[in-house]
Amino acid sequence: MLYIFVFGVSLLLVLALTPFFIKFAFKKNFLDYPDPRKIHSHPTPLLGGASVFLGFLGGVLLSIIYGNHLSYELSGVLLGGLLVLGLGLWDDKFGMRPGVKFFGQIAAAFIFLLVSQSFGKLNFGLLGDLLFFLWMVGLMNAFNFLDNMDGLCSGISVLAAAAFGVIFILTGQVSLGIICLALIGALSGFLLYNFPPAKIFLGDAGSMFNGFILSALGVLFAKRNSSFNQLLVPMLVLSYPIFDISLVTFTRAKEGRKIYKGGKDHSSHRLMNLGFQAKKTLGSIYLISLGLGITGLLIFFFFESSWKLIIVVCAGLLLAILGAHLHRNLVRAGEKLFLILLDSIAVNLAFLFFYWLRFESGLFSTLIVIPLSEYLVPAIWVTLYWLVLFAFLGLYEFRSQLPLKEEWKKIIKGIVLGIIIFSALSIKFISLRFVLLYSLSLILLLLFFRTAFILLERAFFTKGIGLRKTLILGTGEYAKDLYSLLNTASDSGFKVSGFVSEDKDYQKNLKVLGFLEDLDEILKRTKAEVVIFALGKNYEDSAAQILSNFEQTEVDLVVSEEQSRIFNGLKRVKFYKGPWLKIYPTQLRTWESEIKRIFDFLISLFLIMVTSPIWLSVSFLISLNYPGGILLKKNFLGKGGKLFQLYTFNSGPTDSQNELGKFLKSSKIEKLPVLLNILKGEMSFVGPQPEEERSNNYSSELLDYYKRVDLKPGIFSLCQGRKETSAFSENMTRRKVEEGLLYAEKVSLWFDFKIILNQIFGLFSRRQDV
């Protein structure tokens, strides 16, 4: 009966208070105004969080009046929740920097964990406490991100709280059951005002409060149910918010955008882009969340074996598939799923081969034989590890028209990287010979499956099966010639669906699907897989604008070798047959850029520390010899043509250098401070050679070069070691441009490594290397 009273009081309080908060918000301008990244069309009050908190508080206080003990855990929930509410209200009214908000969320999590005596309760030591922090802060942000559509955050919070409530009530956890019922009652009352079209929003205060309470319930569940299988339950119950923030984070990171900047790229927006109405979108997400919650309950009450992990993995894969389908221009989803299946088979066959070799072949002596059944759970995790890594490395952005060696290189590099990561994270020592045997078997199996699939798909192309839906960008004579060429090449793999016109003056006998300025919308509407560039040199200056349409999609931009110069400086791969090149819209993937930056930072910091005695000695000698300061700063052109100051040691006037200055120059110690530029992120160890700022105007060729090559300059480059013979040599500049463009077209972490080897050891000539 107490549960019913708590639910009723929370519900009635919110129903009564919300109209007051709506009027108060309009009066005090506590409103969320429309902007391009939001879907509401009129100013809407933001004080829903305050109403929900007061309703929740009223239900909890009623339970205390009726004898429910004010426990440490309940106190932690109330204190931390109050801090989150204040933090959110300030952000809703005045705005707040992401770093400050993040610090406040950490403080709220710390207060809860401290007061509720939850530190050290996960049986993982310090790692367990860090996981609690990550869980709570992550979910506060996940629910904050989820509040992007009327009724969405509130409704999913009700379903998650209901799942926790069933568990706590049926297991006799009265205080925790009351927290769930108070939250359900408060949010149920609020939903009457928040369901589309919403009269009031939760705001950051309400969404973060929901995330805080539900993450706290997950922590309190883990305190009582700390086995690995039981910990899967809260992950399932709250998996939709986790899925949404993961989808958004991955998408924004991949596109190079700031993760905390809002946008219309959430799962709800993607469903609406597919043609769903608001209420249908809301209902679909509710059903998914309800299904996940019920799955969590079934696992908790009815499944006791390790097979429950398979259910969780399947749920995760289903959400991953949903995320893939919600990608605005995901192409050939069926092909990707089939590749995932093939990779899963290859990973498990390699695992079985490793087990047979280790324990049953008789080739290796062993004191303990571990039954194969005990490898079930590790095998699931290993499979998931490889699939996630392959997806991260782009192995499912599959193109059967590209040369086989390109696919082989990606697979081998991916497996080598995966083995290095796996070995670094492994707690138990694994024999090197078994690692090598497992790696070799996995490489051979994946190469076999991928090669067979590619050859089979190419054979289908010759039969006209599985051709890629293609648009031709342009309607001129060159575009029509390409169309004729594609029609006569039966094995090209392209099936032309129509043309995209550069202007409205085109031949009416062509099947024109739209105009260049609407390319983004045309790609979405036609579900095109390939766009062939056929606009001609007049549109060379528009190449960057056109490329921007391909940065957020998996649609291929293809150009003939004849027109490839238009895209000089961009990474490209030649097709295995025909005059076609695939153009990549960015030189490096986001993860490659991040790895390169981490490498630059760590190595430069290490070298500065190692050479610190040289820094101190040289600085002291310079201060005695030259009054102009220890470091000189010269302006150089950097990434995107932006100026930065390059550091060198002061070696004195060029025309009257003393022995110290000559030594600094001849020994190259003069350039040691360039490590500071790398540490700051202005330069990289490998990149195009930097160009010094000069008083005279730059050539159009050089300016165009810096527009194209969006890479940091490096101390190692293809042009390294060549000397200018005059103050400003046009030949040298042209050579820098040519080799800088060549580097940009071939850039990869492996290519950087080869350039470093060339420069340090001189194993190969520069020309041979490229």
C-alpha angles and dihedrals in degrees: 000000000000090000091055092049092049092049092046096048093048091048095048094045092055092045089053099041101043097072088052092051091048091056092042092051093053090047095050096036092246090155141136108227123207120258135166094272093053130073101213118095105205138042110280130192116256102200098096090109092061091051092049092048093052091047090049091047091050092054092048093048090050090055090051091050089053093053106276107146117245094232129188088255095053090046090053091051093050096045095045091043091052091053092049090049092052091046092051095046091053090049092048093052106033106012126241136222113253092239093055092047091049091051090050091052090052090050092051091049090048092051091050095046092047099045094040090050092235099139113115095010099115095072091234097097116220090350089061092054091049089051090053090053092046091048095050099041091043093052094045087057093041092057090042089055090045093060092087101110136043111275096358104109093037094049096047089047090055092051093047093046089049091054091050090044093056090052096046096043095047091047093049099250096145100175092049091045089054091052089053095047093046091052093045092050094047094047093044089057091045093050090066087066097033101049112107121318089036122213092192137014130223091231122198089299093060099037094048090045090055090048091048095051095045094045089049089052088052090053092048089049090052091051089061099034108036102156115114095246093049091051088064090070100072088042089058095043091053098032097112095062088044089050093049096050090044091052092049094044093049093047095048093044090049090051093045094244126139108267095219094053111102124239146152095269102102122117091257092054091048091053090051089049087058089060102268117144118233096258093044090050090049092048092049093053091045090054092050092049092046091051092050091048092050090048089054091051093049091050092049097048105029113024121073102161131088087253088087086078089064089055091052092047090049090050089050092050091049090054089047090052089049090051090050093051091048091058104113097235106016108156131207096002091173090057091051093050090050090051089050088053092049091048091049090053092047093049092050094044089053089049092051091047090051091051093048092047093047101044112012110031095074090225093110128044117234134179096202127042111202113208114246090234090068089061093062097095095040089049091055092051093045090051091049090047093055095044092051091046092048091050090048091051093049099249090141093054083090127184116179091188091066120091116279091236090063090057092044092052092050092050096047093046091046094052093045090051091046093051091049092051093044092049092048092052097042113112096196121060114253120198113253093227092057091048090052093047092049092047093049093049091048092049093049094047094047092046090051095049095044094045092049091049093049094048091047092051091048089052089053090052090061088055092049092251123136096005115172118252104246137191124197113220104217139033103217129110092277091054091051091049090053090049090054091047092052092049091055095045103079095184099046092105092226127118110188112221096179148300135286109216124221091211141003094259101086137131109278094218091071122091098242114185097186146310134293095252089058095048094120092055092043092054090051095046098045097038088224118187100193134029117195113207112227105152100113133224094305088076096048091110090053094056094100092049091050092047091056088070090063100047094084098039141063092230112126121235107211128187133181118248088247091064099033093106089073087069098042111153094035125107113257140174125203119233117245090244134024132021094294132129126188110223119210113214093219131038095225134022116244093253091049091051091049093049090048091050092048090049091049093048097047097043094045091048090049093049092048090052093046093047095042092112088057090048092051095045095046092045090052093049093046091051089055095047108032126043094196096084135271099270129046120208123206127181114244133176110253139174112347091001093293117147123245134172114250115209126222134161115264106256096175132248113336094228096049109030119162125215092278092054093047091049093050091051099043094045092046089232085125088074096049094103089065082087086074090059090052092047090052092050096245093115139019133217089248126032144098113320111265120245120221117236110253133193095235123075119274122240117259087242092060094045091050089049092058091048090055102040106066094180134114115253116251141212088228115054142149088256093051118134099021113122128218114235097202139028091269116009115193090200091054092047091050090049091051090051094049095047093041090055090046091052091049091052093051101032118141136133090261092050089051089052092052091050091052090050090050093051097044102039104018091222094152135018116256093243093052091048094059 
